[in-house]
Amino acid sequence: MSIRTQNYINGRLSLRAPQAESLAKLKQALDAAPEMAQKDRDVAAVLNILKAEFPTLQDFEREFPSLCFALATGGARPV
C-alpha cells in the first residue's frame, strides 16, 4: 500500500487517530511482507517476518495470515 493510498483512506473515511494508526500498522505489515497479500505464500515465513516487525505477534491462529487490531483500547497493534 502506498502512502498516497493510506492518506486517501484516512481522509475518505475520516479515520480517528486509533483507526489511522491501525491503518499505518497494516501498511507497515504489508510493506514488510508484501507476499502476505498473495494467494500462494509461505505462511510460516510471513509470520516470522511480521514477528520481527511486531514483537507481540505470536501466531496467526489460522492457515492464512490473519491480523487483528486492538482498537477498543485505542491501541493500534496487531495481536
Backbone as a printed PyTorch tensor [residue, N CA C, xyz], in Angstrom:
tensor([[[  0.8620,  -1.1670,   0.0000],
         [  0.0000,   0.0000,   0.0000],
         [  0.9060,   1.2270,   0.0000]],

        [[  0.6090,   2.1360,  -0.8680],
         [  1.4010,   3.3590,  -0.9180],
         [  0.9380,   4.3330,   0.1650]],

        [[  1.7950,   5.2860,   0.4890],
         [  1.4250,   6.3180,   1.4520],
         [  0.2660,   7.1470,   0.9050]],

        [[  0.2240,   7.2900,  -0.4010],
         [ -0.8770,   8.0230,  -1.0320],
         [ -2.2120,   7.2970,  -0.7820]],

        [[ -2.2020,   5.9850,  -0.9350],
         [ -3.4090,   5.1960,  -0.6700],
         [ -3.7960,   5.3020,   0.7970]],

        [[ -2.8060,   5.2050,   1.6750],
         [ -3.0660,   5.3350,   3.1050],
         [ -3.7030,   6.6870,   3.4180]],

        [[ -3.1480,   7.7530,   2.8840],
         [ -3.6920,   9.0940,   3.1200],
         [ -5.0980,   9.2330,   2.5400]],

        [[ -5.3240,   8.6410,   1.3760],
         [ -6.6490,   8.6870,   0.7580],
         [ -7.6810,   8.0000,   1.6620]],

        [[ -7.3460,   6.8120,   2.1450],
         [ -8.2660,   6.0810,   3.0200],
         [ -8.5240,   6.8730,   4.2960]],

        [[ -7.4560,   7.4030,   4.9000],
         [ -7.6150,   8.2110,   6.1110],
         [ -8.5850,   9.3580,   5.8860]],

        [[ -8.4100,  10.0730,   4.7900],
         [ -9.2510,  11.2320,   4.5050],
         [-10.6560,  10.8560,   4.0960]],

        [[-10.7640,   9.8750,   3.2330],
         [-12.0770,   9.4810,   2.7050],
         [-12.9900,   8.9230,   3.7950]],

        [[-12.4050,   8.1700,   4.7320],
         [-13.1860,   7.5570,   5.7940],
         [-13.1900,   8.3860,   7.0840]],

        [[-12.4820,   9.5080,   7.0740],
         [-12.3870,  10.3610,   8.2740],
         [-12.0040,   9.5370,   9.5000]],

        [[-10.9080,   8.7970,   9.3700],
         [-10.4850,   7.9130,  10.4450],
         [-10.0550,   8.7030,  11.6790]],

        [[-10.4640,   8.2150,  12.8390],
         [ -9.9850,   8.7750,  14.0980],
         [ -8.5560,   8.2810,  14.3100]],

        [[ -7.8640,   8.8710,  15.2610],
         [ -6.4450,   8.5610,  15.4920],
         [ -6.1760,   7.0620,  15.6680]],

        [[ -6.9300,   6.3320,  16.5070],
         [ -6.6280,   4.8940,  16.6490],
         [ -6.8200,   4.1090,  15.3510]],

        [[ -7.8300,   4.4900,  14.5730],
         [ -8.0730,   3.8100,  13.3000],
         [ -6.9610,   4.1290,  12.3000]],

        [[ -6.5470,   5.3870,  12.2620],
         [ -5.4680,   5.7930,  11.3580],
         [ -4.1680,   5.0880,  11.7360]],

        [[ -3.9310,   4.9420,  13.0400],
         [ -2.7320,   4.2470,  13.4970],
         [ -2.7860,   2.7710,  13.0960]],

        [[ -3.9540,   2.1690,  13.1900],
         [ -4.1080,   0.7740,  12.7720],
         [ -3.8530,   0.6110,  11.2820]],

        [[ -4.3610,   1.5470,  10.4930],
         [ -4.1130,   1.5080,   9.0500],
         [ -2.6190,   1.6440,   8.7680]],

        [[ -1.9390,   2.4990,   9.5190],
         [ -0.4860,   2.6620,   9.3530],
         [  0.2440,   1.3610,   9.6930]],

        [[ -0.2240,   0.6600,  10.7330],
         [  0.3850,  -0.6210,  11.1000],
         [  0.1250,  -1.6760,  10.0300]],

        [[ -1.0620,  -1.6450,   9.4320],
         [ -1.3580,  -2.5630,   8.3330],
         [ -0.4280,  -2.2830,   7.1590]],

        [[ -0.2250,  -1.0070,   6.8460],
         [  0.7080,  -0.6380,   5.7800],
         [  2.1090,  -1.1440,   6.1100]],

        [[  2.5230,  -0.9800,   7.3650],
         [  3.8340,  -1.4580,   7.7970],
         [  3.9460,  -2.9680,   7.5890]],

        [[  2.9030,  -3.6980,   7.9380],
         [  2.9060,  -5.1560,   7.7640],
         [  2.9820,  -5.5260,   6.2870]],

        [[  2.1950,  -4.8470,   5.4520],
         [  2.2100,  -5.1440,   4.0130],
         [  3.5400,  -4.7560,   3.3750]],

        [[  4.1490,  -3.6740,   3.8510],
         [  5.4560,  -3.2740,   3.3270],
         [  6.5340,  -4.2850,   3.7170]],

        [[  6.4430,  -4.8150,   4.9450],
         [  7.4420,  -5.7690,   5.4310],
         [  7.2890,  -7.1310,   4.7610]],

        [[  6.0440,  -7.5270,   4.5270],
         [  5.7700,  -8.8590,   3.9690],
         [  4.7160,  -8.7430,   2.8700]],

        [[  5.0800,  -8.1730,   1.7110],
         [  4.0930,  -7.9970,   0.6480],
         [  3.4840,  -9.3110,   0.1550]],

        [[  4.2010, -10.3980,   0.3380],
         [  3.6680, -11.6990,  -0.0800],
         [  2.4590, -12.1070,   0.7530]],

        [[  2.2320, -11.4290,   1.8760],
         [  1.0700, -11.7250,   2.7170],
         [ -0.2270, -11.5710,   1.9280]],

        [[ -0.2550, -10.6620,   0.9740],
         [ -1.4610, -10.3990,   0.1890],
         [ -1.5960, -11.3100,  -1.0290]],

        [[ -0.6200, -12.1640,  -1.2580],
         [ -0.6670, -13.0550,  -2.4110],
         [ -1.3670, -14.3590,  -2.0600]],

        [[ -1.9370, -14.9740,  -3.0680],
         [ -2.6480, -16.2420,  -2.8510],
         [ -1.6780, -17.3520,  -2.4560]],

        [[ -0.6040, -17.4790,  -3.1810],
         [  0.4020, -18.5030,  -2.8870],
         [  1.5180, -17.8700,  -2.0730]],

        [[  1.5900, -18.2320,  -0.7960],
         [  2.5880, -17.6390,   0.0890],
         [  3.0020, -18.6770,   1.1280]],

        [[  4.1650, -18.4740,   1.6850],
         [  4.6690, -19.3120,   2.7750],
         [  4.2310, -18.6420,   4.0780]],

        [[  3.1640, -19.1500,   4.6810],
         [  2.5740, -18.5220,   5.8640],
         [  3.5860, -18.4710,   7.0080]],

        [[  4.3790, -19.5090,   7.1970],
         [  5.3720, -19.5240,   8.2740],
         [  6.4180, -18.4330,   8.0580]],

        [[  6.8360, -18.2360,   6.8180],
         [  7.8150, -17.1860,   6.5150],
         [  7.2210, -15.8040,   6.7590]],

        [[  5.9750, -15.6070,   6.3490],
         [  5.3010, -14.3220,   6.5900],
         [  5.2090, -14.0710,   8.0920]],

        [[  4.8540, -15.0830,   8.8540],
         [  4.7420, -14.9370,  10.3040],
         [  6.0810, -14.5220,  10.9010]],

        [[  7.1570, -15.1470,  10.4810],
         [  8.4860, -14.8010,  11.0080],
         [  8.8640, -13.3680,  10.6730]],

        [[  8.5630, -12.9320,   9.4690],
         [  8.8520, -11.5520,   9.0710],
         [  8.0660, -10.5820,   9.9460]],

        [[  6.7910, -10.8700,  10.1370],
         [  5.9480,  -9.9610,  10.9110],
         [  6.2700,  -9.9880,  12.4010]],

        [[  6.7470, -11.1120,  12.9110],
         [  7.1770, -11.1680,  14.3110],
         [  8.3430, -10.2200,  14.5560]],

        [[  9.2000, -10.0720,  13.5560],
         [ 10.3210,  -9.1330,  13.6800],
         [  9.8240,  -7.6910,  13.7180]],

        [[  8.7570,  -7.4020,  13.0010],
         [  8.1750,  -6.0530,  12.9730],
         [  7.3050,  -5.7720,  14.1960]],

        [[  6.5930,  -6.8010,  14.6510],
         [  5.6230,  -6.6620,  15.7400],
         [  5.9060,  -7.7340,  16.7970]],

        [[  6.7450,  -7.4320,  17.7750],
         [  7.1670,  -8.4360,  18.7630],
         [  6.0260,  -9.0880,  19.5490]],

        [[  4.8720,  -8.4420,  19.6510],
         [  3.7660,  -9.0490,  20.4020],
         [  2.9840, -10.0650,  19.5750]],

        [[  3.2170, -10.1100,  18.2690],
         [  2.5370, -11.0770,  17.4060],
         [  3.0560, -12.4720,  17.7340]],

        [[  2.1380, -13.3790,  18.0280],
         [  2.5410, -14.7320,  18.3850],
         [  2.2450, -15.7420,  17.2930]],

        [[  1.0280, -15.6870,  16.7360],
         [  0.6180, -16.6750,  15.7520],
         [ -0.5710, -16.1130,  14.9820]],

        [[ -0.8080, -16.6190,  13.7840],
         [ -1.9770, -16.2110,  13.0140],
         [ -3.2370, -16.9470,  13.4760]],

        [[ -3.0630, -18.0850,  14.1270],
         [ -4.1590, -18.9280,  14.5830],
         [ -5.0590, -19.3860,  13.4370]],

        [[ -4.5650, -19.2960,  12.2390],
         [ -5.2860, -19.7170,  11.0440],
         [ -4.2600, -20.3140,  10.0750]],

        [[ -4.7510, -20.8610,   8.9790],
         [ -3.8450, -21.3870,   7.9520],
         [ -3.5030, -20.3190,   6.9300]],

        [[ -3.8340, -19.0830,   7.2500],
         [ -3.5480, -17.9470,   6.3750],
         [ -3.2030, -16.7570,   7.2690]],

        [[ -2.5030, -15.7470,   6.7250],
         [ -2.1860, -14.5720,   7.5270],
         [ -3.4590, -13.8680,   7.9900]],

        [[ -3.5720, -13.6770,   9.2840],
         [ -4.7540, -13.0580,   9.8710],
         [ -4.2970, -12.0830,  10.9520]],

        [[ -4.6440, -10.8160,  10.7890],
         [ -4.2620,  -9.7950,  11.7640],
         [ -5.5060,  -9.2010,  12.3910]],

        [[ -5.4080,  -8.9020,  13.6650],
         [ -6.4990,  -8.2720,  14.4010],
         [ -5.9000,  -7.0740,  15.1290]],

        [[ -6.5950,  -5.9660,  15.1220],
         [ -6.0940,  -4.7570,  15.7600],
         [ -6.9280,  -4.4320,  16.9860]],

        [[ -6.2570,  -4.1080,  18.0960],
         [ -6.9060,  -3.7970,  19.3590],
         [ -7.3290,  -2.3320,  19.3580]],

        [[ -8.4970,  -2.0690,  18.7730],
         [ -8.9770,  -0.6840,  18.6750],
         [ -9.7800,  -0.2430,  19.8850]],

        [[-10.3840,  -1.1550,  20.6080],
         [-11.2460,  -0.7860,  21.7250],
         [-10.4890,  -0.0070,  22.7920]],

        [[ -9.2160,  -0.3180,  22.9550],
         [ -8.4120,   0.3680,  23.9630],
         [ -7.6870,   1.5720,  23.3860]],

        [[ -7.8510,   1.7970,  22.0900],
         [ -7.1700,   2.9110,  21.4640],
         [ -5.8010,   2.5520,  20.9440]],

        [[ -5.3150,   1.3550,  21.2270],
         [ -4.0140,   0.9320,  20.7470],
         [ -4.1160,   0.4180,  19.3300]],

        [[ -3.0410,   0.5020,  18.6080],
         [ -3.0220,   0.0060,  17.2360],
         [ -1.8570,  -0.9580,  17.0950]],

        [[ -2.0670,  -2.1540,  17.5740],
         [ -1.0130,  -3.1570,  17.4690],
         [ -1.6360,  -4.4740,  17.0600]],

        [[ -1.0090,  -5.1720,  16.1200],
         [ -1.5200,  -6.4900,  15.7700],
         [ -1.3870,  -7.4060,  16.9790]],

        [[ -2.4130,  -8.1630,  17.2420],
         [ -2.3810,  -9.1060,  18.3590],
         [ -2.5610, -10.5210,  17.8430]]])
